[in-house]
Amino acid sequence: MSAPHSLDELTRLIQARYPDLSPQFQAGARYLIDHPTQVSTLSARKLAALAGVQPATLVRLAQHLGYSGWDALKAVFTQELHGPGSYAARALSLVHRPETDQDAWQAAIHHQILNLQALEPANQAAMARAVELLADAGRIVIAGFRSCYPAAFSLRYLFSLFRPDAHLLHNTGGTLSLETHRLQPEDTAVLIGYAPYSREIIELAEALRPQGCRVLALCDSQLAPMALHADCVLTFSTQGHSFFPSTVAIQALVEMLARQLLVHHGEPALAELSRTEALLHATGAYR
């Protein structure tokens, strides 16, 4: 049996074979799939302790799935979650293998076209559910940190034009935990992130579980930390031709989500948007 080369393939294999696995293998496999970020960063001994199995169980599980050993299995998680290298390594490659401006432009545009084209098939089935979660929310709270902050701010801004109950979660002055504890079961939280995932978004995803509110994850994988326990997941690709992950597809997804929510709300949203736009002009926000 050929061992899976990607995390999605590995997940499908484990799902198919899970009922026939031994209880120890089931416990180990379940922990690996549920905690992909930990698999890429922790030792087999530490993971085994967290999963409640022996380290040798993870080694045997890896071999049972077709890998030569634990390191080969772990490499699938590391490659998927951390990409082909660090920002500095990618930048070094760009500097040491320079391209003409024309080649660089063409390569960059090619990547962005692929990223944008991938949005529809990846999210076609889930978009209606995402809009439903937002439309039925008592409040919408949005969070994205570091390079995901612009997308979170943009989504909140677009929503606020016709949904005054849209709010941006932030950690200014260390207040994120306080804001999180105020969320109610009728609220919907939108969490935005991609690998390598920020500490804040992972901690927030874990903190939301006991709050009971619904979670919409916008991320780069169905196995992202914020996606594992989300009510709905929309995905995007960050592949690019630069040293840093591309955020073009994130912004496109944000704009599509705002558009679809506006259409869903219909006339009430149009009326609120007209009032907001009139206010912006009256207060001199637009020149």
N, C-alpha and C positions, 0 to 999 in steps of 0.2 A: 504494500500500500504506500502510495506517495504521500508524504507529509504535506499538509497545507502550507502555502507560502504567504498567505495574508490572514489577518485577524478575522475578517468576515468568513473566509473559508474554514478557518479553525472553529469558529462559533457554530457554523452550520454542521460541521462534522460532529462536534460534541452534542449538539441538539439531537442529531439523528441517532447517535449511539448511547445517549445518556441512560435510557431505561435499562440497557443491558450491562452497564458498568457496575462494578462492585460498590458497596456503600462508601468505602474509603475513596475510591476513584471519583465517585459522584461528588463527595464533599470537596475534594481537591479541585476538580474541574469547575464546579460552581463558583468557588472562591476566585479562581483565576479569571473567569469570564466576567464576574461581577466587579473585579478590582483590577482592571487592566493597567492603570497607572502604577499601582504597587508592584505588579509583576515586573515592570520594566525598571524598577528602581531598588527593590528589596532583594535580599538573598533568598535562596530556596529554603534555608533553615527558618528564617523569619516568617516567610509566607506560610510554611507548613504549620508553624505555631499558631498563626492567625486563623488558618483554615481548620485547625484541630486534627491534623494528620501528621504522620512521620515524614521527615524530609525524603526518605527513600520512596515514599508513595508518589511524590511528585516526579521523581526520576523515572519510576516505572510507568507512571501515567504518560509521560512524554514519549517513552519508547512504545507504549501501547498505541499511541496516536500516530506512530510512524517516524518519530524523530530519533536521532542517534543518542540523544540525552537531553538533560535539562537545559543546557546552554542553547541548544538549537531551538527548543521551544520558546525560551525566553527571548531569543533574537527576533521572533515574529512580533512580539509585543513591542520591543524596543524600536524596531524599524518602523512600525505603524504609528506609534505615538510620538516619536521624537524625530522622525523624518531622516533624510540622508545625511544630516550633519548639523553642527551648530551654525549660528548666524556668521560667526567669524570664519568658519571653514568654507561656507558658501561664498562669502566675500573674497576669501583668498583665491578660490577657484576663478572668480570673475576677473580678479586683478591679474592673475598669472596666465589666464587664457582670454585675452581681450578680443572683442569682436568689433566689427565695424558698426557704426551707429545704425545703419540700415538693418543689419542682421539682428542687432539687439532689439530694435523696434519690432521686427517681424516675429521674433521668438516670443517677446512679451505679449504681443497682441494674440498670437496663436494660443498661448496658455490661457489668456483671459476669455477667449472665445470658447475654449473647451470647458472652462469653469462655469461660464454662464449657460452653455448648452446642457450641462449636467444638472442644473437646478430643477428643470421641469420633471424629468423622469425620476429623480430622487425624491421629489416632494409632491408629486401629483396626487397620490392617494392620501397623504397626511395633511395637505393644506386646508381642506374643508374642516377637519377636526381641529386644527390650530385656530382657525377663525371662530369656530364654535366656542372653544375655551375662552377666547378673548371677549367675544360678544356677550357671554353669560357671566362674565366676571363682575363681582362687586367693585373691585378695584383692579387695575393692571399695574404691576410693579415690574420694573425692568432693570437688569443688572448686567454689566459687562465691564471688565477691568483691563487696565493696561491698553494693549492695542485694540481690544474689543470695546473700549469705552466710546469711541466715536460712533460705532454702530448702535450701541445702546442709547446714546444721547439722541441720535437721529431718529430712532424708532419712537422714543418718548416724545420728541418734538412733533413728528408727524401725527401720532395718535392724539396729542394734546390739541391739535387744530380742530378736532371734532369729538374727542373723548376727554373731557376735563379731569377724569379720574385716573389718568395715566401718570405714574410717578417713576422717578429714577432712583434706584437704590445706590447709595454710595457709602464710602467708609471715611468720610471727612471727620477728623477728630476722633476716629475710632468708634463711630456710632452705628456701624453696620449691624452689630448684634442686637442693638436696641430696636432698630427699624424692623429687623427680621422677626422679633418676638411679637410685634404688633400686627403681623399678618393674620388674616382670618381664613377659615375654610372656603369662604365664597370668593376669595381673591385668586387671581392667576398671576404667577410669577414667570417672567420670561428671562431665561438665563442664556447668555451668549458667550461662547468660548471655543477655542481650538488649541491643539497641541503646539507647544507645551502649555498645559493648562495652568492658569494663575492659581496661587494658593487661595486667594479670596473666593474665586468662583467654586472651587471644590468644597471649601468650608461652608459656603452659602448653600450649596446643593444638599449637603448633609444636614445642615441646620433646618432646612425647610420641611424635612420629613415629618417631624412631630407637630408641625404647625397645621398640617392637614390641607393646606392650600394646593391648588392644582399647579402643575409645572409644565411650561412649554420650553423645550430646549432647542436652541439654534446653535448647532455645533458641526464639527467636521466628521463625526462618526456616530453610528448608532451605539457604539460602546464607549463613548466619551463619559467621563465621570458624572456630568449633569444629565446625561441621557438615560443612564441605567435605571433610574426610578422616576423618569418623567412620564407625564400623561400623554405627551405627544412630542415627537422629535422631527425637526426640519434640519436637513443637512446641506452643507456647502463644501466646496473644495478650496483649499488655500494654495494649490500648486501655482508656482510662478517662475519667473526667469531672473529673479533678483536674490539678494541675500536674506530677505525677510519674507515670511508667508504673505501671500496676496490677500487683501481684504475686499477686492472688487466684488466677488460673488456674495459676500456677507451683506454689503450695502444693497446689492440688487435684490436679495432675499428680503431685507428689511422694507424696501420700497414696495415690493409686491405684497407683503403681508399687510402693510398699511392700506394699500389700494383695496385689497380684498375685504378688509374689515369695514372700510368706508362703504363699499358696495353692499355688504351684508346689512349694515344699519339703514341704508336707504335715505328716505326723506328726512328723518330726524338728524342724521349726520350731516346732510347737506345744509340744513338750517343752522346747525351749530357752526359749521365751517364758514358759512356766510357771515355770521355774527363775529366770529373770530377775525376773519379777514377785514371786516369793516372796522373793528377795533384797532387792528394793527395800522391801518391807514389813518384813522382818526388821531391816534397817539403819535404819529410821525415815525413809526417803526420802518415804514417803507418810504422811499423818496422817489 
